[in-house]
Amino acid sequence: MFAERTNWRLTPNPLTVVIEEFRERGLPFLDLTESNPTRCGFAYDAPGILGALANPLAMAYEPDPRGPLGARQSVAEYYAGRGVRVDPRQIFLTTSTSEAYAYVFRLLANPGDNVLAPAPSYPLFDFLSRLNDVKLVSYPLIYDDDWQIDFQALEPLVTPETRAVLVVHPNNPTGSFVRPREMDFLVRICEHHSLALIADEVFADYPLSPAAAGERIVTHTATSRILTFTLSGLSKISALPQMKLAWLVVNGPPAQLSDALDRLEMIADTYLSLSAPVAHALPKLLEGRGSIQSQISKRTRENLHWLDQQLSPGSLVRRLKTSGGWYAILRLPATRSDEDWSLEFLRQDAVLVHPGHFFDFPTDGHVVLSLLPSPASFQNGIKKLLTRVEHVCHPNK
Ligand SMILES: Cc1ncc(COP(=O)(O)O)c(C=O)c1O
């Protein structure tokens, strides 16, 4: 009856089972995976945001496959603020980055073709590629005091079926930005093998330190030598995931760019999925990002700083270096699987963290936590987690 692409293993994983038990029994737990910014106590300009949605322009239906010009101009201004000139014709508005991924995968790949994507990374890529009949081939990010793309491993993965290389800038959950020399490498590989580059920049506005901001390339929208698709949107930039507005910027060599734009226009015209109120609100929703971004940056930096103060050089737990985004990765003694650690923290201490394998870490001993929770919840949860690790590893102390 059903397509193979929907043959998912739908049995809940052991961590979800325990979370459900907590919920059924009405037991509270400290959720250190909370990455929904609307639930983390930030002060939003509710009247301004809701007012923006009442734009009278939204009363007319004026379909445009790319989305209304005024809205796209505000996206172009966002990139102009980063020193890059983007023509609004190069911009397509979508309801989510997931939809933007679908457009790009549909544009580039025949069934069975593949896209190279980083590991560890965003778990949804598996689902997005599968739903679009694209195979995801992982290339490793390696950690040696900091994260970097494993150049040696990446190029041999390219086959005649490879259509694109995907980067996440900064990556979720490793927090690593693409550096200029990595970009040079990617451009060379893409040029050599006629591949497109897909760059997910949803977290690009959240470097975790001024130094981190300096070591990265600014944005992939400035790339002109290879066909490049840059994805971003309101869910992180204005911390408004519920507004369902994202975008896709296309740039590259003129002939390829022009073909890509024509074909994308057909794809987008087939769906016309964006709703007028949110599209016309976009200029204001983008304009208001400064306040929420500074609240989030303050929160993530302070939580990270506090976390580091708890980890003495001799601690059993280490934090892996991160440069941007909303997450931190802890390395725990690999005396048990990362899933077993997560289950132990939840069952014994009512603290939820994600096991590294959710993000495709190649080895055990990693858990991922969000830096968004309130300092009180974050500190309480981390203290319990660190005490538990000590207790498990040194039971007689
Ligand atoms: C790397 C990455 N891309 C995209 C998204 C989601 O974006 P959207 O809400 O626009 O689909 C997320 C959400 O966490 C993410 O981590």
The ligand as an SDF file (V2000), in Angstrom:
LIG
                    3D

 16 16  0  0  0  0  0  0  0  0999 V2000
   20.5810   23.1130   10.7520 C   0  0  0  0  0  0  0  0  0  0  0  0
   19.1290   23.4600   10.8080 C   0  0  0  0  0  0  0  0  0  0  0  0
   18.4840   23.8530    9.6910 N   0  0  0  0  0  0  0  0  0  0  0  0
   17.1800   24.1860    9.7270 C   0  0  0  0  0  0  0  0  0  0  0  0
   16.4510   24.1410   10.9060 C   0  0  0  0  0  0  0  0  0  0  0  0
   14.9870   24.4770   10.9170 C   0  0  0  0  0  0  0  0  0  0  0  0
   14.6220   25.5560   10.1750 O   0  0  0  0  0  0  0  0  0  0  0  0
   13.0710   25.8050    9.8040 P   0  0  0  0  0  0  0  0  0  0  0  0
   12.3380   25.9610   11.0710 O   0  0  0  0  0  0  0  0  0  0  0  0
   13.0960   27.0290    8.9800 O   0  0  0  0  0  0  0  0  0  0  0  0
   12.6230   24.6200    9.0050 O   0  0  0  0  0  0  0  0  0  0  0  0
   17.0710   23.7300   12.0710 C   0  0  0  0  0  0  0  0  0  0  0  0
   16.3150   23.6490   13.3320 C   0  0  0  0  0  0  0  0  0  0  0  0
   16.8090   23.3590   14.3860 O   0  0  0  0  0  0  0  0  0  0  0  0
   18.4440   23.3830   12.0310 C   0  0  0  0  0  0  0  0  0  0  0  0
   19.0830   22.9710   13.1310 O   0  0  0  0  0  0  0  0  0  0  0  0
  1  2  1  0
  2  3  1  0
  2 15  2  0
  3  4  2  0
  4  5  1  0
  5  6  1  0
  5 12  2  0
  6  7  1  0
  7  8  1  0
  8  9  2  0
  8 10  1  0
  8 11  1  0
 12 13  1  0
 12 15  1  0
 13 14  2  0
 15 16  1  0
M  END
$$$$
